[in-house]
Amino acid sequence: MPKISGDELRGHLATLILSVLARGEAHGYEVLRRIEDAGSGALELKEGTLYPALYRLEQSGHISARWESAKETRRGPRRRIYRLTKKGIAELDRGRKSWRNFVSVMDRIVEA
């Protein structure tokens, strides 16, 4: 299966991240892993693409973040745990509609 790069995903990256967080809170690496797992390895997303997107989503109020508590911490540095906000749920709905429209238009053009 051909790989899909972060460049190809960039316009829909927020929707992918919000979709993953709709299934439960996660730290950045877990978000990355869930996206890659859901895409059966076809999505090639780099940390250098993911973390700035998480920052933008947090700044816009679509997600919130907290530091891992002492009880949650394993060896190594504490991680930031991200979760979807009410504003993020609304943005996810908008993003899903936008994606469906994009795919529909592309299908009409490519299959013509």
Contacts in CASP RR format, 6 or more apart in sequence:
PFRMAT RR
TARGET T0000
AUTHOR 0000-0000-0000
METHOD contacts of the structure
MODEL  1
MPKISGDELRGHLATLILSVLARGEAHGYEVLRRIEDAGSGALELKEGTL
YPALYRLEQSGHISARWESAKETRRGPRRRIYRLTKKGIAELDRGRKSWR
NFVSVMDRIVEA
1 40 0 8 1.000
1 41 0 8 1.000
1 42 0 8 1.000
2 42 0 8 1.000
3 41 0 8 1.000
3 42 0 8 1.000
3 43 0 8 1.000
3 44 0 8 1.000
4 42 0 8 1.000
4 43 0 8 1.000
4 44 0 8 1.000
5 44 0 8 1.000
6 13 0 8 1.000
6 43 0 8 1.000
6 44 0 8 1.000
6 45 0 8 1.000
6 46 0 8 1.000
6 49 0 8 1.000
9 16 0 8 1.000
9 43 0 8 1.000
9 45 0 8 1.000
9 49 0 8 1.000
10 49 0 8 1.000
12 95 0 8 1.000
12 98 0 8 1.000
12 99 0 8 1.000
12 102 0 8 1.000
13 45 0 8 1.000
13 49 0 8 1.000
13 50 0 8 1.000
13 53 0 8 1.000
14 53 0 8 1.000
14 56 0 8 1.000
14 57 0 8 1.000
14 62 0 8 1.000
14 91 0 8 1.000
14 95 0 8 1.000
15 92 0 8 1.000
15 95 0 8 1.000
15 96 0 8 1.000
15 98 0 8 1.000
15 99 0 8 1.000
16 35 0 8 1.000
17 31 0 8 1.000
17 35 0 8 1.000
17 50 0 8 1.000
17 53 0 8 1.000
17 54 0 8 1.000
17 57 0 8 1.000
17 63 0 8 1.000
18 57 0 8 1.000
18 62 0 8 1.000
18 63 0 8 1.000
18 84 0 8 1.000
18 88 0 8 1.000
18 91 0 8 1.000
18 92 0 8 1.000
18 95 0 8 1.000
19 92 0 8 1.000
19 96 0 8 1.000
20 26 0 8 1.000
20 31 0 8 1.000
20 34 0 8 1.000
20 35 0 8 1.000
20 38 0 8 1.000
21 31 0 8 1.000
21 63 0 8 1.000
21 82 0 8 1.000
21 83 0 8 1.000
21 84 0 8 1.000
22 84 0 8 1.000
22 89 0 8 1.000
22 92 0 8 1.000
23 34 0 8 1.000
24 83 0 8 1.000
24 84 0 8 1.000
25 81 0 8 1.000
25 82 0 8 1.000
25 83 0 8 1.000
25 84 0 8 1.000
26 34 0 8 1.000
26 81 0 8 1.000
26 82 0 8 1.000
27 68 0 8 1.000
27 79 0 8 1.000
27 80 0 8 1.000
27 81 0 8 1.000
27 82 0 8 1.000
28 50 0 8 1.000
28 51 0 8 1.000
28 54 0 8 1.000
28 79 0 8 1.000
28 80 0 8 1.000
28 82 0 8 1.000
29 47 0 8 1.000
29 79 0 8 1.000
31 50 0 8 1.000
31 54 0 8 1.000
31 82 0 8 1.000
32 45 0 8 1.000
32 47 0 8 1.000
32 50 0 8 1.000
35 43 0 8 1.000
35 45 0 8 1.000
36 43 0 8 1.000
36 45 0 8 1.000
54 63 0 8 1.000
54 65 0 8 1.000
54 82 0 8 1.000
57 63 0 8 1.000
57 82 0 8 1.000
57 88 0 8 1.000
58 64 0 8 1.000
58 65 0 8 1.000
58 82 0 8 1.000
60 87 0 8 1.000
61 85 0 8 1.000
61 87 0 8 1.000
61 88 0 8 1.000
62 84 0 8 1.000
62 85 0 8 1.000
62 87 0 8 1.000
62 88 0 8 1.000
62 91 0 8 1.000
63 82 0 8 1.000
63 83 0 8 1.000
63 84 0 8 1.000
63 85 0 8 1.000
63 88 0 8 1.000
64 82 0 8 1.000
64 83 0 8 1.000
64 85 0 8 1.000
65 80 0 8 1.000
65 81 0 8 1.000
65 82 0 8 1.000
65 83 0 8 1.000
66 80 0 8 1.000
66 81 0 8 1.000
67 78 0 8 1.000
67 79 0 8 1.000
67 80 0 8 1.000
67 81 0 8 1.000
68 78 0 8 1.000
68 79 0 8 1.000
68 80 0 8 1.000
68 81 0 8 1.000
72 81 0 8 1.000
84 92 0 8 1.000
END
